[in-house]
Amino acid sequence: MTSSTPSSTASSASLEPGPTDGSSPPDEREAAVKVLVPGEHAMVSLLGTRDELLKVVEDAFAATIHVRGNEITIRAADPAETARVARMFEELVLLLDRGQSVDRAMIRQIVRMIQEDGDERPSDVLSEALITHRGRTIRPKTLGQKRYLDAIRGNTVTFGIGPAGTGKTYLAMGAAVQALRSKQVNRLILTRPAVEAGERLGFLPGTLHEKIDPYLKPLWDALHDMMEAEELIAHVDRGTIEVAPLAYMRGRTLNDAFIVLDEAQNTTAEQMKMFLTRIGFNSKAVVTGDISQVDLPSGKRSGLKVVREILEGLEGVAFARLEAGDVVRHHIVQRIVEAYEVWDVAQEEAQAARDEARAASRAAAADDRSRRDGG
């Protein structure tokens, strides 16, 4: 890769096949394409300081990329690979056109989408705005997150299931705040089961409210990210926003509300049924959870695991699955999640092999007894 400062302008991003620019001897077997970047975009916003973003692209594709001025020349032995890299830069230019800044995380997500050859355009997925607060826009950052939001918009009940860091709760909260501000609903109800990871509430100091509040704090933190403190306090005082433990939902009918049940892997099957039957007219519910992090007592089956067996395929109900590739925290979190997923699969396969061996052993023992008895 080589790069130099921009020296010309163009009215819009465009592609044209090589010829090459003579900067290096071309291989006649390689397909070459040029991308012309509009002159209103500084190349550093596209390529990064000291070409740090360009290096991420180069590491992701089997192609040679040469930059001169506002021209990007792409060569690869596989014409399909050349087309993918060209599309990558086209999508980046479209995002810059829409006023977005580009960083390493965004580059990685675009690479992932292009390599999956899906129908959705990365520039459409990554430029959708949910809400904006203090100049910060909350939006989907992966294709999985975009599909999750689409499911929320199109269904009465949406289950967002996936590992930590995939934005399950945060995007659900953003959709809830958006619905309240646009007057689609009159109130928000945010709830979690007060199931403690290795602690007993009765042994903790303080009143019941003081004991429960730490389990609800992540929901409050998300709300503070999305609205001013004065606005939040006013909503809470009027009862427009309610944050409460799941047990407080029993016996109620929740009309004209956007309801978010978080940490739903820690509900029992009975609690999940209770929650879902609280949904009233003109209401929408989002249920989020990570079935790999269940804190229920041994022997209790998670309501989030059971509900899929019961409700999948029901009209108005959607299950959105977020994967390790949808993790938007530090990239080490994505690798940790992937490592655990590999380990879980290995454990399941090992357990299946043990069960099969035990079944075979029992069958052999039964055959042996039958032969002895027959003899």
C-alpha angles and dihedrals in degrees: 000000000000129000138188137177120282116269106171142035137227132192095232142358111277141169129225131170120253143269095165122243095240095249092121134008108271123227107233089216092060124091112229129199131176124216115202112207118209111255094235090072118079107229090227089066088056101037101029132231109318088359093290093148093045089055090056089054092047092051091052099052136048093235141105114237124197124184125200118167107314093336122100116193117199125193129180137157089234113061089207090059090050089052092050093053091046089051089050092059092042090056092047091052090050090053091050088049088057092053099257125139120229124227138167094270092053091048091053092050093049090048090052093050094046093048090051089055093220125168095243119093112233090221090058094045096047099041098056109116121212102178135336124218127174090349092306117117122209109213140146112280099190137037090248090056091049091053089047091055091046089054091051091052094047102044141054093224124028126183114206107197124178148102128295117290098029094112096247096142099030095054092044089053090048091052090048094051090046090052091050095048093047089049094240086132134016099223146018123226116192120185145170134184109254093231112147125217102234097331135096117227092213092063095049118097124250139038123317089262092051091049095049099040097078090059090055096043095095088061092051090048091055091050091051088055091056106042142023118270092244092053092048093049091049092051092048093048091052092045091243090125120038126182112187144144117273092248088067090065094067115115095012133115111213109209126179092007142126106223126194121191109192129192088022092164084080095060122099119231089258093051091049091053090047092052096046092050090056091071111114138184119316091007133131128199133199119193117195133186151132112239090200091066106055115159097183119126116272112280095028113114117218115252088218090061093046096046095063091057089053106038108028109122094021113136113255093022123100133184114207115192118203118196139200089272089063093061108121099183124090109326090243087068090059091051091047091051091048091049091052091048091054090048092049091052091049091050092050092049091048091049091048089051091050091049091049092049092050091048091050091048092051091048091050091048091050091050090049092052091047092053092048092048091048091050 
